[in-house]
Amino acid sequence: MSRSRNSSTIVILIVAAIALYLDQLSKHWVIAHFMPGQSRIVVPRILRWTYEQNAHGAFGMFGSNPVLLVAMAVIVLIVFAFLFRDAASRSKLVRVAFGMILGGAIGNIADRFLHHFVVDFIDFYRIWPNIFNVADSCITGGVILLILSSLVKPQRRRS
């Protein structure tokens, strides 16, 4: 493995580890301090923490078969790795984005293995109909960064 590919992988793994840690830490806190279905207002009329045990896939779709949901997540990660491997070697933004997606996906996969559901708790109840978690936020943020990185044209070096 070349030195630049090795450093690219390290950035992805560090970002993934941070995302996974923050996700699991927040979910552990929610499980310890809330009963399923319980809510607490964080910002009146905007944000509350609502503990939900989500057995379904993204946005409540794709059924509730944990094996199927984990397999789909792994397939999506492999597809992303294949599609963005060259871009990741050239762009730190892409490496950070992929690290966020990887860490978030592993966080939700870990929930499915540990609990047979995903712990969701971030509830923008007047703005967004779905309750989500830090892992979901990392995945969404990573995808947005990938989209933004694909819109930016690489600058050519002048000889």
C-alpha positions as CSV (number, residue, x, y, z in Angstrom):
1,M,0.0,0.0,0.0
2,S,1.4,3.4,-0.9
3,R,2.1,6.1,1.6
4,S,-0.7,8.4,0.3
5,R,-3.3,5.6,0.2
6,N,-2.2,4.6,3.8
7,S,-2.7,8.2,5.0
8,S,-6.0,8.4,3.2
9,T,-7.2,5.2,4.9
10,I,-6.1,6.6,8.3
11,V,-8.1,9.8,7.9
12,I,-11.2,7.7,7.0
13,L,-10.7,5.4,10.0
14,I,-10.2,8.3,12.4
15,V,-13.3,10.1,11.3
16,A,-15.3,6.8,11.3
17,A,-14.1,6.1,14.9
18,I,-15.1,9.6,16.1
19,A,-18.5,9.3,14.4
20,L,-19.0,5.8,15.9
21,Y,-17.9,6.9,19.4
22,L,-20.2,9.9,19.4
23,D,-23.1,7.9,18.1
24,Q,-22.7,5.1,20.6
25,L,-22.1,7.5,23.5
26,S,-25.3,9.4,22.8
27,K,-27.3,6.2,22.4
28,H,-26.0,4.8,25.7
29,W,-27.0,8.1,27.4
30,V,-30.5,7.9,25.9
31,I,-31.0,4.3,27.0
32,A,-29.8,5.1,30.5
33,H,-32.0,8.1,31.0
34,F,-35.2,7.5,29.0
35,M,-37.9,4.9,28.7
36,P,-39.0,4.0,25.1
37,G,-41.4,6.6,23.9
38,Q,-40.4,9.2,26.5
39,S,-39.7,12.7,25.3
40,R,-38.0,15.8,26.8
41,I,-38.1,19.2,25.4
42,V,-34.6,20.6,24.5
43,V,-35.6,23.7,22.5
44,P,-39.3,24.6,22.8
45,R,-41.4,24.1,19.7
46,I,-38.3,22.8,17.7
47,L,-36.3,20.0,19.3
48,R,-36.9,17.3,21.8
49,W,-35.2,14.0,22.7
50,T,-37.6,11.2,22.1
51,Y,-36.4,7.6,22.7
52,E,-37.6,5.4,19.9
53,Q,-36.6,1.8,19.2
54,N,-36.6,1.7,15.4
55,A,-36.7,-1.8,13.9
56,H,-37.0,-0.5,10.4
57,G,-34.6,0.8,7.8
58,A,-33.9,4.4,6.7
59,F,-37.0,6.7,7.1
60,G,-39.0,3.7,8.2
61,M,-38.6,1.9,4.9
62,F,-37.2,-1.5,3.9
63,G,-39.0,-3.6,6.5
64,S,-37.6,-4.8,9.8
65,N,-35.5,-7.9,9.0
66,P,-32.2,-7.1,10.8
67,V,-30.2,-9.5,8.5
68,L,-31.5,-7.8,5.4
69,L,-31.0,-4.3,6.8
70,V,-27.4,-5.1,7.8
71,A,-26.7,-6.8,4.4
72,M,-28.1,-3.7,2.6
73,A,-25.9,-1.4,4.8
74,V,-22.8,-3.4,4.0
75,I,-23.6,-3.5,0.3
76,V,-24.1,0.3,0.2
77,L,-20.7,0.8,2.0
78,I,-19.0,-1.4,-0.6
79,V,-20.6,0.5,-3.4
80,F,-19.6,3.9,-1.9
81,A,-16.0,2.6,-1.3
82,F,-15.8,1.4,-5.0
83,L,-17.3,4.6,-6.5
84,F,-15.3,7.1,-4.4
85,R,-11.9,5.3,-3.9
86,D,-10.1,7.4,-6.5
87,A,-11.7,10.6,-5.2
88,A,-10.8,9.7,-1.7
89,S,-7.1,9.5,-2.6
90,R,-7.2,13.0,-4.0
91,S,-9.6,14.8,-1.7
92,K,-9.5,15.2,2.1
93,L,-13.2,16.3,2.0
94,V,-14.1,12.9,0.4
95,R,-12.1,11.0,3.0
96,V,-13.9,12.9,5.8
97,A,-17.3,12.3,4.1
98,F,-16.6,8.6,3.7
99,G,-15.4,8.3,7.3
100,M,-18.7,9.9,8.4
101,I,-20.7,7.5,6.4
102,L,-18.7,4.5,7.5
103,G,-18.9,5.5,11.2
104,G,-22.6,6.1,11.0
105,A,-23.3,2.9,9.2
106,I,-21.3,0.9,11.7
107,G,-23.1,2.6,14.6
108,N,-26.5,1.6,13.3
109,I,-25.3,-1.9,12.4
110,A,-24.0,-2.3,16.0
111,D,-27.4,-1.3,17.3
112,R,-29.0,-4.0,15.2
113,F,-26.7,-6.6,16.6
114,L,-26.8,-5.4,20.2
115,H,-30.5,-4.5,20.5
116,H,-32.2,-5.8,17.4
117,F,-33.3,-2.2,16.7
118,V,-31.7,1.2,16.2
119,V,-31.8,3.7,19.0
120,D,-33.3,7.0,17.6
121,F,-33.8,10.1,19.7
122,I,-33.3,13.4,17.8
123,D,-36.8,14.7,17.2
124,F,-37.3,18.0,15.3
125,Y,-41.0,17.3,15.8
126,R,-42.4,20.4,14.0
127,I,-39.8,20.4,11.2
128,W,-39.1,16.8,10.3
129,P,-41.5,13.8,10.6
130,N,-38.8,11.2,11.5
131,I,-36.8,10.7,14.7
132,F,-33.1,10.0,14.0
133,N,-29.7,9.7,15.7
134,V,-26.1,10.8,15.5
135,A,-25.3,7.9,13.1
136,D,-28.0,9.0,10.7
137,S,-26.8,12.6,10.9
138,C,-23.2,11.5,10.1
139,I,-24.4,9.4,7.1
140,T,-26.5,12.3,5.8
141,G,-23.8,14.8,6.4
142,G,-21.3,12.5,4.6
143,V,-23.5,12.1,1.6
144,I,-24.0,15.9,1.4
145,L,-20.2,16.4,1.5
146,L,-19.8,13.8,-1.3
147,I,-22.3,15.7,-3.4
148,L,-20.6,19.0,-2.7
149,S,-17.2,17.5,-3.5
150,S,-18.5,16.2,-6.8
151,L,-19.7,19.7,-7.7
152,V,-16.3,21.3,-7.2
153,K,-14.0,21.1,-10.1
154,P,-10.4,20.1,-9.3
155,Q,-8.0,23.0,-9.9
156,R,-5.3,22.3,-12.5
157,R,-1.7,23.0,-11.6
158,R,0.0,25.3,-13.9
159,S,3.4,24.2,-15.1
